[in-house]
C-alpha cells in the first residue's frame, strides 16, 4: 500500500499521487474551538497485494461500487482521538463537470466518477477499490476549552483482519483556547423541504418529515448557514412554467367567504427549529414566480368545499384577486413574525430577473410595495439597471457581474450558481477546493454583507420536472454542472451525508470569521493586508497556491492570539 497525508484542499482523483500536507507553523491543521479542522489520508491499495476483496453486499454506502473492493480496518489514536470524525471520500458520477469553454483551473472536463461524497465511517471498516488512489477524510472538532492545546492524531490502517499494518500517519494538530465569533454576514443556501419529503417518501409535515427537516437544517448550520428560505407558501423557484412541485406551505390559509384567516401553527414549529439551531434570519418565500415575476406562487386556500389551488401559473402577478389575498396575508404575517421571531426577516419579490424583465418585476413589486413598507427586500439579480433605478432595495449580485456595483461605491451581497463558471469562485465538483474556500476571503475583502446560493439540497432535475437520486445524478439531470444543485446527500438513515464541498465552504466561512475578529482586535487594513495577495485579490482574480492560502490563515490566527495576549 502507498499512503500520503494531505490537506483538505487536495482532491484525490485516483490516478496521480496526491500532494503531501505541509506543516504550517509546525502543524498540519490548526484553528479555534468549534472550528472543524480537516485533513485527508490518501491510500492506494495495490491490486496484487490488496486484502481479500469484499462482495458487493458489504459496501455500506448508498451507491454500490461497480469495481471489486477490499476491506481495511482503520483505527484512530493519539491525544485528540476522541475529537475525530472519520469519513470515506466516495466518488459520484458527474455527467457534466465543466462548461465547454472551461478555464484552465478545472481539474477535469470530461464526464466521469469523481470524489465528493463523505460517507461516515461507523465501525472502523472501510471498503476501498484496489489500483487507484482513494482517501479517508479526517475531521477534528473540539468544543471544550479543556481540549485546547497541541495534539497528535494517528491513523493506522490494517488489513481486513487487523493482523497487518498497511499504513500509519500522525498528524500534528493545534487547537487554540478561544472560540471564533459568530459569522457577521448573512449566509443562505436555499433549503428545499420538498426534496426531503420526496426522496424519503414521507408525507409533507408528518412527524418523520419534521425530523428530517431538523436534521438537515442542522447540517446546514455546520456549513455556517444562518438564514433559511422558509416555505410560508411553496417557493416558486426552479419550476418549469405550467409545472408544480410538492406543496410545502407552512401558512394555513382559509377563505371564510367574508375574508381570509390564517393558521401559523406550522410556521411556529419551523421557527422553533430555526431558533434551536441558531439561525438568525428568515427569508420569506418569493411573492412572484422566478425569471420575470409574471405569475403568482402556487398557493392553496381552504374553502367550505375543500382545498383549492387558487394561485399559481394560471394567475398573473398583477391579479386583483392576488392583491386581495396579500392585503390580508402580508400584514398578518408581519405582525405574527414581530411577536414570534426575534431575528431578521428578509422578503423576496422574484428571483433572477433579467434587464429585459425590469418592467414586469417593477409591476409585481408595486403590488406589494405599500404592504412591505419598512421591510427588508432582497433579490438575486445581475443588472445594475435595477439598482440604478432603485427598483430593488438590496440587490444580490452574481460574482461575475459585480464590477459596476463596486465601481459605484456599493458593497452588495453576492451569489454564484451554474452561470458563474469561469474565473470566479464556485463549488463545482470539478473545481479545485481552493476555489471554493477563497470566497470567505473575498467576502471579507469587499465588505459583502451576505452570500446566497440557490441549492443546498435541490434533489430534482432542472426545472423540477422529476426527482433525482443524488447518488446517481449530481448534475440535475444534465442541466447543471456537477455539485451546483446540492451540498449534501440524503443518508439512508435520514441523516445528511456531507460533501467535500460542504466542509470546504464551512472553512471559507471560518476564514471570514477569523478575519472579522482580527479586524475588530486591530483594524480592517491590517486584516486585509494578510489576504490581498499583493493587491491582486478580486472576485475573479486570486491565487490557487494552497500553501499560500493556508499560511495566510495561520498568520491571521497568530495575529489574533497576539492581540488577545496583549489585552
N, C-alpha and C positions, 0 to 999 in steps of 0.2 A: 504494500500500500504506500502511496505517496500522500503527503498531507502538508497543508500550508495554513497557518493562522493569518487571517486577513481581516480588514476592517469592514464596516457596514456599508461603505460606499463602493465596494467592489461587487460586480455581478459575475457569478461563476457560471459561465456559459457551456462548459463541458469539454471543449477541445484544447484550450490553452491553459497552462498553469497560471493560477491567479497571482496577483501582486501580493507580496507579503505585507503584513501590517508593520508599520513603523512605530517605534517608541517616540511619543511626543511628550516632552517634559519628563521622560523616564517611565511613561505609562502607555499601554496600548489603548486604554479608554479612561476618561475621567469626566467628572461632572458633579452635579449637585443632588441633594436628597430629592427623591421623587422623579428625577430625570432618568429615563431609560437609556442605559449605556449598552451599545450593541457591538458585537464582533461576529465573525464567522470562522468556522473551521472547515476549510475545503478539503475534500477527501477524494482520492482516486483509487478505486479497487481494481487491481489487475485482473483481467478476465481469467487468466490461467490459475491464479493463486487465491482467488476470492473464496470466502466461506461458501458453504453449500447454498445453492440458490433456493429461494423460497417460492412455494406455489402462489398462484395469483390471489388465492383467498386469504393470504397472510398480509396482503397490502392493506394498510389501515386507512389510507386517505380516500377521499370521495371519488377521485378519478383513477381507476385502476391503471397501473403501469403496464404497457404492452411488452416491454423488454423483460427478460428474466431478472429477478432481483436477488440480492443476497442480504442476509440478516447480520447486523453487527450490534454489539452492546456498547452503550455509551454511559460513562459514569462521570459525575462532576464532584470534585473535591476541592479543598482549599478553604481559606478563611471566609470567602464570600459564597460558598456553595449553596447556602440556604437562600441566597438572594437571586439565584439564577433561574430563568425561564428558558427552556430549550425547545427549539423547533427544527424541523427539517425543511429545507428550501426545496419546493417542488416546482417542476416545470408545468406550464399550462400552454395550450395551443393558441397561437397568435396568427390569425389568417391575414391580418392587415397591420403589420408592425410600423409602417412609416409611409409618408407621402411619396409620390413619385419624384419630387424634387427635394428629397431629404438633404439636409445639410450634412457636413462631414462628421458630425459628432454622434450620429446614430450608431449604436453598437451593431445592429443588424437591420437589414432592409427587406429580407426575404421571409416568407411565411415559415413558421417552424414552432417547435416547443421550446419555451424559454423560461428562465427562473423567475418566480414571482410569489407563489403561494407559500405561506409559512404554516406547515402542518404541526400542531403541538405534539411534542414527544411526551408521552404519559407514563410509560413503564420502562423506559431505558432501551427498548429495542427499536432499531431503525432499519428500514429496507432501503438499500441503495442499488443502483444499476452499475454493475462492473463495466470497466472500459471507458468511463468518462468521469470528468470532474463533477462532483456534487458538493453540497455544503450543509453544515449544521449552523443554525442561527442562534446566537447566544445573547440573551438579554440579561442585564444585571440591574436590579431595581432595589434601591434602599430607601425606606421611608423613615426609619428611626435614626435619630442622631447617634444612638449607640453603635450603628453600623458604619458610621463615617470613619475614614482613615484609608490606609494603604492595604490592599488585598491582593491575594493570588487566587486565580480561578484555573484549576487544572481540569482539562477534558481528556479522559482516557477512553480510547476506542479499542474494543476487543472483538474477537471473532464471536460468532453466534452463541457459542457455549461459554464464553468468558474465559477460555483457557489460555488464549494467546493475545498479548497486547500488540495491536497493529499500529497504533499511533498514540502519542501523548504530547500535549502542548499546555503550557502555562501562560496565562495572560496576566499582565500586571494592571491592576485597576485601582484608581483613586476616587474616593467619594468625599466631597467637601462637606463640612458640618453646617451647611446652610441650605436653605430652600429657595429656589428661584421664585421671584414674584409671579403672580398670575399674568397671563398674556393680556396686554393692554389693548390690542386691536380686536376687532370682530373677525372671527374665523368661522365661516359657514361652508359646509359641504352638504348639499341638499339631500335630505333623508327621505326615503321613499317607503312609506309604511305598507303600500300595496305590494311591493316586492316581497316582503316578509310573508304576508298572508297567502300570496300566490305560490311562492316557492315551497313553503311548508304545508300548503293545502289546509289552512285553518280559516275558520270564519273570521271576518273582519271584526275587530274589537271583542273577540271572545277572550276568555281568560288566557288562553295559550298565546293569542296574538299580543296581548298586553305584556306577557312575559318576554316575548321575542323583541318587542319594541324597546323595553327597558334594557335588555341585554345588548342589543345592537346600538342603542344610543350611548350606552356605557363605553362601547368600543370606539365610538366617535369621540368621546371625551379623551380617550387615550391618544388621539391624534390632535388634541388641544382644540377640537371643535367646541365653540362656546355659544353658538347661535343655531337655532333649529327651525327649519321650514316646517310650519305647523299646519296640518290639513284641516283648517277650520271648515273648508269645503275641499273637494277633491282638486288638488292643484292642476291647473290647465297647462301642463308642461309636457313637452316631448311626445305629443299625441297627434297623430295624423288627423287632418280635418275630416270630420264625419265619424271618427272612431272614439271610443271611450276606454278609460282604464277602470279598474275596480273602484267602487265608491269607497272612499275613506274619509267621510265627512264627520268631523267631531261635533259640530254645532247642529243640534236638532232644530229644525225649522218647521213650524206648523202654521198653516193658513186657516184661521178660525172662521173665515167669512167676513169678519169685522176687522181683520188686520192680522199681522204676523205676531207670533210669540216664539220664544227661543228657549232651548234647553242647553245649558252649558255644562252639564254634569260630566260628559265625556271629556270635554276640553279641560275641566278642572283636574281630572285624573292625569291627563297629559302634562298639565302644568306641574303637578306634584312630582312626576318622574323627572321632568327637566330641572326642577328645583333641587331634588335629591342628588342629582348628578352634577350640580354646579353650573348648569347652563345659565348664561346671563342675558341672552337676547332671544326673543321670539320673532320669527318672520311670519306674518300672516300670508296665507296663500294668495296668489295673484288674483286680482279682481277681474282680469280680462285675459283672453287667450294669448298665446305666445306668437311672436313674429308678426306683429301688426295690430294687436288689440282690437280685432274686428268683431269678436264674438264674446259670449259670456261663458263662465265656467260651468261645468256640469254640476248643478246644484239640485238636490232633491228636497221636495217640500211635502210634508204630510198634510192630507186633507181628510175630510169626513169619509171620502171614498177610497182612501189608501194613500200610498206613497206615489208621488208624481215626479217625473223627471222634467221639472218645469223650465230649467235653463240649461244651456249648452250650445252646441254648434247651430241649433235651429233658431237661436235668439241673438239678434245683433247687439253689439256693445251699447248702442245708444237707445235701446228699447225703453220706453216709458215704464213697462212692467218691471224691468230690472231696476230702474231708478226707484220705483216704489218699494221694492224689497230692500235696497241699500239704505233708503231713508230710515227704515226701521232697524235694519241689521247693524250697520256700522256704529251708530250712536250707542246701541245696546251692548255691542261687543267692546267698544272702547270703555264704556262705563264699567263693565264687568272686569276687564283687564286692569283697570285702575285700582280696583279693590282686590283682585285675586293674584296679581303678578307684580312683583316688586322690581323686576328687571326692565330692560329696554324692549320696546315693541317697534318693529320695522314693518312697513307696508310696501307692497309691490303693486304697480299698475299692470305692466306686461313685460315679458322677458324678451330681450334682444330685438327690439325694433330697429329696422334699418332707416337710413336717412329718408328714403322714399316713402316710409310709413310714418313720418312725423305727424302728418295731419290726422290720420285715424288715431294715433296714440294720443294726440292732444285732445281730440274729441272725447276719447274714453276718459281721460283724466278729468275733463270738465264735468263728466257725470258724477264725480266723487270729490271734486276739489273742495267744495264747501263742507262736506262731511268729514274730510280729513284735515281740516284746518288745525294747525298746531301739531300734527302727527309727523313722524319722520318717514319720508317716502324714498326708497332706494330702488334702482333698476339697473340691470346689466345692459349696456349699450356701448357702441363704439364711435358713433358720430359726434364730433364736437358741436355740431349744429344744435343738438338737443340742449346741451349745456349753455351755449351762447345765447339761445333764445329763452332760457330759463324754464324749459318745459319739464325738466326732471330736477328734483331738489338735490338728490345725492346720486350722481352717476357712478356706476361701477364699470370700469373701462377695461377692455381687453388689453393685455400687456403689450401686444404689438401695435396698438393704436393709441397709446398713452401720450405720445410725444406732444401733440397740440395742447393737451391739458396741462402738461408740465411747463410748456413754454408760456402759457397764460398765467402761470403762477399758482395753479391749482395743485392740490395733492390728493388725487382721487383714490377711492377704493379701486382695486384691480381684480380681474379674474382671468383665468385661461380655461380653454376647453379644446376640442379637436382642431379648431382652426389655428390655434397658436402653436404651430408645428415646426416653425423654423426659427432658430437662433435664441428664442426666449425660453425661460424656464417652463418645464412641464413634467408630468409624471408618467409618461407612456412607458410600457414595459421595455421597449427597445431603446430607451434613452439611458445614458449613464446616470447613476443615482445622484451625482453631484449637481446635475441639472434640476433635480427635484429639490435638493437641500438648499441651494443657493437662494431660493425665494425668500427665506427668512431674513437674509442679509439685505436683499433688495427692498423688501417692505420697510425695513428699518431705515435704510439709506434715503429713501424717498418719502418718508413720513406718511406712508399709506395708512389710513385709519381702518382698513378692512380688506379681507380677501374672500372671494367667493369661488366655489367650484360647484358645478351642477350635479355631479354624480357620486354620492357616497356609496349607494348600493342600488344602482339602476340595473336590475336584472331583467331587462327587456331588450328586444330588438329595437333598432332605430324606429322612431315614431310609435313605439309601444304596440306594434302590430301583433306581437306574440311574446310570451315569456321565454326566457332562455335559461339554460343551465350554465352558470358562470364558470364551472369547472371545465366545460367543453367549449364555451364561446366567450372570449374576452373582448370581442370587437363588436358587440351588439348586433350580431348577425351580419357583420361586414360593414356596418355604417360608420364605425369609429375606429381609431387606432387602438391597439390593444392596451387596456388599462385605463382608458379615458372614462368609461362609464361607471366604474366602481373601484373602491379601495379595499373592500373586504369580501370574503367568500362566506356562504352560508354553511357553517359546520353542521355535521349530521346530527348533533345533539341539540341544535338550536343556538349554539354559541357562534360568535363571529370569528372566523379564521382570518387572521390579518395577512397583509401582503408586505413584501419588501417596501413597496411604495408608501404604505401606511406608516411604517416605522420610520422611514427616512423623512417623511413630511413632518412627523412629530419632532424629529431632531431639528428641522428647519425652524419650527416654532420655538423650540428651546433656545436656539441661537438668538432669535429675536428677543426672547425674554431676558437672556443674559446681556445682550447689547443695551436693551432699555434700562436694565438695572445699573449697568456701568455708566450710562449717560446721566442717571439720577445721582449716582455717587460722585461722579466727576463733572463731566459736561458732555453734551452731544458731540461736539467736534472731536474730542478725544476718542470717543467710542467709534465714530465713523472713520477716523484715521486708521483704525485697525482692520477695516474691511474695504477701503476704497481702491485697493489694487493699483495704486499709482494714479488714481483719478479716472480709471477706465471702467469702473463698475456702473453699468446701467441695466435696464430691464432686458436688453438684447446683447450686452457685452459683459462677459465675466470669465474668470479663469476656470479651467477644467482641472487644474492641478489639485488633486485630492490632498496631498501633503500640505500644500499651502493653506487649504481650507481648514484642515484640522489644526494646524499650528496657529492659525488666526483665532480659532475658537479657544484654544488653550491660552493664548495671550489675553483674551478678554477675561477669562476666568481668573487668571493670575492678577490682573489689574483690579478685579472685583475684590479678591481676597486681600490685596494690599490696602485698598481703600477702607475695607471693613476693619482691618487691623489698626489702621491709623486713627480710627474714631476714638 
